[in-house]
Amino acid sequence: MVQLNPDSIRPAANRLKRAQGQLAAVIRMLDEGQDCEDVVTQLAAVSRALDRAGFAIVATGLKQCITEEGAASLDVQKMEKLFLTLA
């Protein structure tokens, strides 16, 4: 198992923090009775931000597996499963 380097996933963590703020805004919009189209647009933006952060985290883990542990120890099925959980 590869422990993710905090420095290498910091951009993904920042993206998740922004998504957290966007999600709070979506909830606020719902509470305020905002227009459905605006809510859905913002919700789609949150979803994309989460997807991008997830892919960045998985890709960083894959890169670390290959460079630090060597390709021989790479569990391809496990990595594929991780990618598919985001699909």
C-alpha positions as CSV (number, residue, x, y, z in Angstrom):
1,M,0.0,0.0,0.0
2,V,1.3,3.4,-0.9
3,Q,0.9,6.3,1.5
4,L,0.1,9.5,-0.5
5,N,2.6,12.3,-0.1
6,P,0.8,15.3,1.4
7,D,2.7,17.7,-0.7
8,S,1.8,15.9,-4.0
9,I,-1.9,15.8,-3.2
10,R,-2.2,19.3,-1.8
11,P,-3.7,20.6,-5.1
12,A,-6.4,18.0,-4.9
13,A,-7.0,18.8,-1.2
14,N,-7.4,22.5,-2.2
15,R,-9.8,21.5,-4.9
16,L,-11.9,19.5,-2.4
17,K,-12.0,22.5,-0.1
18,R,-13.3,24.7,-2.9
19,A,-15.9,22.0,-3.7
20,Q,-16.9,22.0,-0.1
21,G,-17.6,25.8,-0.3
22,Q,-19.5,25.3,-3.6
23,L,-21.6,22.5,-2.0
24,A,-22.4,24.8,0.9
25,A,-23.5,27.4,-1.6
26,V,-25.8,24.9,-3.4
27,I,-27.4,24.0,0.0
28,R,-27.9,27.7,0.7
29,M,-29.4,28.2,-2.7
30,L,-31.9,25.4,-2.0
31,D,-32.8,26.8,1.4
32,E,-33.4,30.2,-0.3
33,G,-35.5,28.8,-3.0
34,Q,-33.2,29.8,-5.9
35,D,-34.0,29.0,-9.5
36,C,-33.7,25.3,-10.3
37,E,-31.4,25.9,-13.3
38,D,-29.0,27.9,-11.2
39,V,-28.9,25.2,-8.5
40,V,-28.3,22.4,-11.1
41,T,-25.6,24.4,-12.7
42,Q,-23.8,24.9,-9.4
43,L,-24.3,21.2,-8.4
44,A,-22.8,20.1,-11.7
45,A,-19.7,22.3,-10.9
46,V,-19.4,20.6,-7.5
47,S,-19.6,17.2,-9.1
48,R,-16.9,18.1,-11.7
49,A,-14.6,19.4,-9.0
50,L,-15.0,16.2,-6.9
51,D,-14.4,14.1,-10.0
52,R,-11.2,16.0,-10.9
53,A,-9.9,15.8,-7.3
54,G,-10.6,12.1,-7.2
55,F,-8.8,11.4,-10.5
56,A,-5.9,13.6,-9.4
57,I,-5.6,11.6,-6.1
58,V,-5.7,8.2,-7.9
59,A,-3.2,9.4,-10.6
60,T,-0.9,10.6,-7.9
61,G,-1.1,7.3,-6.1
62,L,-0.4,5.5,-9.4
63,K,2.6,7.6,-10.1
64,Q,4.0,7.0,-6.6
65,C,3.4,3.2,-7.0
66,I,5.4,3.2,-10.2
67,T,8.2,5.4,-9.1
68,E,8.6,4.5,-5.5
69,E,7.7,0.8,-5.3
70,G,8.5,-0.2,-8.9
71,A,6.2,-1.3,-11.6
72,A,6.6,-5.0,-10.5
73,S,4.6,-4.4,-7.3
74,L,1.8,-2.4,-9.0
75,D,-1.6,-4.0,-8.5
76,V,-3.2,-3.2,-11.9
77,Q,-6.6,-4.6,-10.9
78,K,-6.7,-2.5,-7.7
79,M,-5.8,0.7,-9.6
80,E,-8.4,-0.1,-12.3
81,K,-11.0,-0.6,-9.6
82,L,-10.1,2.7,-8.0
83,F,-10.5,4.5,-11.4
84,L,-13.8,2.8,-12.0
85,T,-15.2,3.9,-8.7
86,L,-14.9,7.4,-9.9
87,A,-16.6,6.7,-13.3
